[in-house]
Amino acid sequence: MLNPYTSPIERLWYYALRIICTLVLLFLVLPVLVIVPLSFNSGSFLVYPLQGFSLQWYQDFFNSAEWMRALKNSMIVAPAATLLAMGFGTLAAIGLTRGNFPGKALVMALVISPMVVPVVIVGVASYLFFAPLGLGNSYTSLILVHAVLGVPFVIITVSATLQGFNHNLVRAAASLGASPLTAFRRVTLPLIAPGVISGALFAFATSFDEVVVTLFLAGPEQATLPRQMFSGIRENLSPASPPLRPC
């Protein structure tokens, strides 16, 4: 709400900022929304105007063993990677926020590096690490690497939440006889929960949308939805893919 005493310049900036944000949002969302109607096209080509309305491509998607296997794999890998990223990221954020030790900046840079390092480098390095261990085509390697990619998001959101955290509450809980684990579970965790949940959502989206690392580590049986979409677009472009584009 605008203050009744807002100056004309402040009022102009208020509305201009909202118009700019709306235009940026449309710029980001419209390309995705344009693709979705193509999945209802009765024709076999991804073109406008639509030749007719049909649900045949959705039927093909749900009746396809390959797509259903990819969907199942994504629903296995993404939640598991999210849980790992949420746990390790939260603990790392607490340690980095509370502790003052030599090399803290270096440690922070290392744990955040998966966010800035090109994902193809992560994929190659992961393959070279897991392949000699016999884990090249396994859920284990896929989940672990996806978790590593999600950890920086959890660390950033939880660290931001901890900046305003009152540590006297933990000391008060300890003075009343609470163990460190109880104080964390009953005091710290509920207060930082918004940051943990936000980081978990980012980690889940990162894992669910990751395709490059999956190309290096997943075999045919571990193919996720993004990899199946990539293969479908490269080898056999089908209108069954557009329904998944918003993912």
C-alpha positions in Angstrom: 0.0 0.0 0.0 1.2 3.5 -0.8 1.5 6.0 1.9 -1.0 8.9 1.5 1.9 11.3 1.7 4.0 9.6 -1.0 5.5 12.1 -3.4 4.7 11.9 -7.1 8.2 10.6 -7.9 7.9 7.8 -5.3 4.5 6.9 -6.6 5.8 6.8 -10.2 8.7 4.6 -9.2 6.3 2.3 -7.2 4.2 1.6 -10.3 7.1 1.5 -12.7 8.8 -1.1 -10.6 5.7 -3.3 -10.6 5.3 -3.0 -14.4 9.0 -3.9 -14.9 8.7 -7.0 -12.6 5.5 -8.0 -14.5 7.3 -7.7 -17.9 10.3 -9.7 -16.7 8.0 -12.4 -15.3 6.1 -12.6 -18.6 9.4 -12.8 -20.5 10.4 -15.8 -18.4 7.1 -17.6 -18.3 5.6 -17.0 -21.8 8.1 -19.2 -23.7 7.1 -22.1 -21.5 3.4 -21.4 -21.8 3.6 -21.2 -25.6 4.9 -24.8 -25.8 2.2 -26.4 -23.6 -0.8 -25.9 -26.0 1.2 -27.9 -28.6 0.6 -31.0 -26.5 -3.1 -30.8 -27.3 -2.5 -30.7 -31.0 -4.1 -33.5 -33.0 -1.4 -33.3 -35.6 2.0 -35.0 -35.4 4.0 -31.8 -35.8 4.9 -29.1 -33.3 3.5 -26.1 -35.3 1.0 -23.3 -35.0 -1.9 -23.0 -35.7 -3.1 -26.2 -34.0 -4.7 -28.7 -36.4 -7.2 -29.7 -33.7 -7.7 -30.5 -30.1 -6.7 -34.0 -28.9 -5.4 -35.8 -25.8 -3.7 -38.5 -27.8 -0.2 -37.4 -26.8 -1.1 -37.5 -23.1 -2.5 -41.0 -23.7 0.8 -41.9 -25.4 2.8 -40.6 -22.6 0.9 -42.5 -19.9 0.9 -45.7 -22.0 4.6 -45.5 -22.8 6.8 -47.8 -20.7 9.8 -45.6 -21.3 8.1 -42.4 -20.1 6.6 -44.1 -17.1 10.0 -45.6 -16.2 11.6 -42.1 -16.5 8.8 -40.6 -14.4 9.4 -43.3 -11.7 13.2 -42.7 -11.8 12.7 -38.9 -11.4 10.4 -39.5 -8.4 13.0 -41.7 -6.8 16.1 -39.6 -7.5 14.8 -36.1 -6.8 13.2 -36.7 -3.4 16.2 -38.7 -2.2 18.7 -36.1 -3.4 16.6 -33.4 -1.8 16.6 -35.1 1.6 20.4 -35.5 1.5 20.9 -31.9 0.3 18.6 -30.7 3.0 20.4 -32.5 5.8 24.0 -31.8 4.8 23.2 -28.3 3.7 21.5 -27.4 6.9 24.3 -28.8 9.1 26.9 -27.1 6.9 25.1 -23.7 7.1 24.9 -23.9 10.9 28.6 -24.8 11.2 29.7 -22.1 8.8 27.5 -19.4 10.4 28.4 -20.1 14.0 32.0 -21.1 13.7 35.0 -18.8 13.3 37.9 -20.8 12.1 40.9 -20.4 9.7 39.9 -21.0 6.1 36.2 -20.4 6.7 35.9 -18.4 3.4 37.7 -21.2 1.5 35.3 -23.9 2.9 32.3 -21.7 2.0 33.7 -21.3 -1.5 34.2 -25.1 -1.8 30.6 -26.0 -0.7 29.1 -23.3 -2.9 31.3 -24.3 -6.0 28.8 -26.8 -7.5 26.5 -23.8 -8.2 29.1 -21.9 -10.2 31.2 -24.7 -11.8 29.9 -25.7 -15.3 27.7 -28.8 -14.8 29.5 -30.6 -17.7 32.6 -30.5 -15.6 30.7 -31.9 -12.6 29.4 -34.7 -14.9 32.8 -35.7 -16.2 34.4 -35.6 -12.8 31.5 -37.6 -11.3 31.8 -40.2 -14.1 35.6 -40.6 -13.6 35.1 -41.0 -9.9 32.1 -43.4 -9.8 33.0 -45.5 -12.9 36.0 -47.3 -11.4 33.8 -48.1 -8.4 31.3 -49.8 -10.5 28.6 -47.2 -9.8 28.5 -45.6 -13.2 25.0 -46.7 -14.0 23.3 -46.7 -10.6 20.8 -44.8 -8.5 23.5 -44.3 -5.9 25.8 -42.2 -8.0 22.9 -40.2 -9.5 21.4 -39.4 -6.1 24.7 -38.4 -4.5 25.7 -36.1 -7.4 22.2 -34.5 -7.5 22.4 -34.0 -3.8 25.8 -32.2 -4.2 24.2 -29.9 -6.8 21.4 -29.1 -4.4 23.5 -28.5 -1.2 24.6 -24.9 -2.2 21.0 -23.8 -2.4 20.2 -25.1 1.0 23.3 -23.5 2.5 22.5 -20.1 1.1 18.9 -20.1 2.2 19.6 -21.5 5.7 22.6 -19.2 6.2 20.4 -16.2 5.3 17.8 -17.4 7.9 20.5 -17.8 10.6 21.7 -14.2 10.1 18.7 -13.1 12.2 18.7 -16.0 14.6 18.8 -15.2 18.3 21.4 -17.7 19.8 20.3 -16.7 23.3 17.3 -18.9 22.8 19.6 -22.0 22.4 21.6 -20.9 25.5 18.3 -20.5 27.4 17.2 -24.0 26.4 20.6 -25.4 27.5 20.3 -23.7 30.9 17.0 -25.4 31.4 18.6 -28.8 30.9 18.0 -29.4 27.2 20.6 -31.4 25.4 22.2 -30.0 22.2 20.1 -32.3 20.0 16.9 -31.4 21.9 17.7 -27.7 21.7 18.3 -28.0 17.9 15.1 -30.0 17.4 12.8 -27.9 19.7 14.3 -24.4 19.2 16.6 -24.0 16.2 14.9 -26.1 13.6 11.4 -24.6 14.0 12.9 -21.1 13.6 15.0 -21.9 10.6 12.4 -24.1 8.9 11.4 -21.5 6.3 15.0 -21.4 5.1 15.3 -25.2 5.1 12.1 -25.6 3.2 13.1 -22.9 0.6 16.4 -24.6 0.1 14.8 -28.0 -0.2 12.5 -26.7 -3.0 15.4 -25.3 -4.9 17.3 -28.6 -4.4 14.3 -30.6 -5.7 13.9 -28.4 -8.7 17.6 -28.6 -9.5 17.5 -32.4 -9.3 14.3 -32.9 -11.1 15.5 -30.7 -14.0 19.1 -31.9 -14.2 20.0 -33.6 -17.5 23.8 -33.1 -18.1 24.9 -35.1 -15.1 22.3 -37.7 -15.8 23.7 -38.2 -19.3 27.0 -39.1 -17.8 25.9 -41.3 -14.8 22.6 -42.9 -15.7 22.1 -46.0 -17.8 18.9 -46.8 -19.7 17.3 -48.1 -16.5 18.0 -45.0 -14.6 16.9 -42.5 -17.2 15.0 -39.6 -15.7 12.4 -37.4 -17.3 14.9 -34.7 -18.5 17.1 -37.3 -20.0 14.1 -39.0 -21.7 13.0 -35.6 -23.0 16.5 -34.9 -24.3 16.7 -38.2 -26.1 13.2 -37.8 -27.5 13.9 -34.4 -28.9 17.2 -35.5 -30.4 16.1 -38.8 -31.8 12.3 -38.7 -32.2 10.6 -35.4 -31.7 7.1 -36.0 -30.4 4.3 -33.8 -29.1 4.3 -36.0 -26.0 7.2 -33.9 -24.7 5.5 -30.5 -24.4 3.3 -31.5 -21.4 6.6 -31.9 -19.5 8.2 -28.7 -20.6 7.2 -26.7 -17.5 9.1 -29.3 -15.4 
